[in-house]
């Protein structure tokens, strides 16, 4: 308690002296560029680290990848992923479906750092990744297509179309991507369809109906010194959502209903000297949810926000024998439901100081009721602003952690975290140089860890952990042609945690003068652990290049582009035993009709 008191006092005092942000809730957003193909998450944000095993196709196997760690917290289950307001984390094992996101329809990616459960609930333990799809609202019809080809027979085909007539808008995206991979048996393919429709009922209400289907096939080659054969994953996922939004002079909000059906067939494979596996594991999950929120502007210019969300997740695991279906076994059949309500009150004093506080109440049939508070403030001046916040996050254990296998434990408690954060933003040189400095401390407890009791593995709430560090972000507009962006972060996590770099540097030089756009990027990750038992650490330094040439063909806008990753051919691994590819090229063409 004493430590928490002094940490809180230090953060609030340092915020008053030095720091700010635009919102005490949405306070940790960094530089976002609409053309996300130029700015992947792992090279555009401070304190963000994404695990990888190759070109793509992270897979759903042992030593799986595609995890997003935010300020040293994540490891797959502890960062929430949202796409267009819908949670994309599976509850059967808590993992996000990174494989299903095709950047062809993505308009914007924003990241909430630190505990964010006040609004986003479970899984927002260490942060939130919000993915917003592109919706063209201009009147008329249009379409664009992208075709690309690159190293290791990597192919990408993308088609987007838009129909806008009076009150109705429809956007359809079709995407296909495949690659042979940079190792034997590391190929993957992905097809996805995403339909977004919108109908304007009147000046106050909008209806939206969205639907998506994704099929992902990938192979796991195994670690370099123990390759695998027939290690396959075939994922099908379908999502449908319905949204009714409203906008008035003193109130605005919306209601979202969504359902997701997930199926993943996994064959763990075998080493060449062994016999082929006789079965595959089939993971199924059915998800249903409702989310609603409303913002009210009160007479004294205060803003009151209230919301709720309900989710129901049913998971099933089947062992499916190829030749003897009579031996099929149902290994798991369980469900989890959760109902939450929250309220946030924000008030601005003297047009310079904003104070906000909120609380969330969660009822989960599998755990005790959870209370999630939040307190934050913003002090704004003409050239600088100061921010401070204290917020709580929690993670509900997954269905597998509770009920699957010998290590399962139905008595697990929810993991908890409290984030203390302060920051300052300052503009120099007539606002051409933007800078931001952030201090953070995250206190975590009831962490779920697998321990051995008399040689038998068991999931237990035994872990205490902390993460502390600082971030420095900047953006400098040299002139109308050149811009420079960068960030540096230093993170210390105790005890030692896998895939958490001690420091991260990202630096980008952007050139834009018609008809050319180009980015030269440098990224360095130092001292990330790849084996928790041997405490082995790795580092890497990478140079990337992205270039666009814009022109017109028969009056239609078009672009040719080239992407080159790892220009110097750095040899490195992020997941142990999975060497990353060397220099890779990707050439493409985009046509807008």
Secondary structure, 3 states (H helix, E strand, C coil): CHHHHHHHHHHHHHHHHHCCCCCCCCCCCCCCCCCHHHCCHHHCCCCEEECCCCCCCCCCCCCCCCCEEECCECCCCCCEEEECCEECECCCCCCECHHHCCHHHEEEEEEEECCCHHHHCCCCCCEEEEEEECCCCCCEEEEEEEEEEEHHHEEEEEEEEEEEECCEEEEEEEEEEEECCCCCCCCEEEEEEEEEEEEECCCCEEEEEEEEEEEEEEECCEECCEECECCEEEEEEEEEEEEEEEECCCEEEEEEEEEEEEEEEEECCECCCCCCCCEEEEEEEEEEEEEEEEEEECCCCCEEEEEEEEEEEEEEEEEEECCCHHHCEEEEEEEEEEEEEEEEEEEEECCCEEEEEEEEEEEECCCCCEEEEEEEEEEECCCEEEEEEEEEEEECCCHHHHHCCCCCCCCCCCEEEEEEEEEEEEEECCCCEEEEEEEEEEEEEEEEEEEEECCEEEEEEEEEEEEEEEEEEEEEECCCCEEEEEEEEEEEEECCCECCCCEEEEEEEEEEECCEEEEEEEEEEEEEEEECCCCEEEEEEEEEEEEEEEEEECCEEEEEEEEEECCCCCCCECCCCCECCCCEEEEEEEEEC
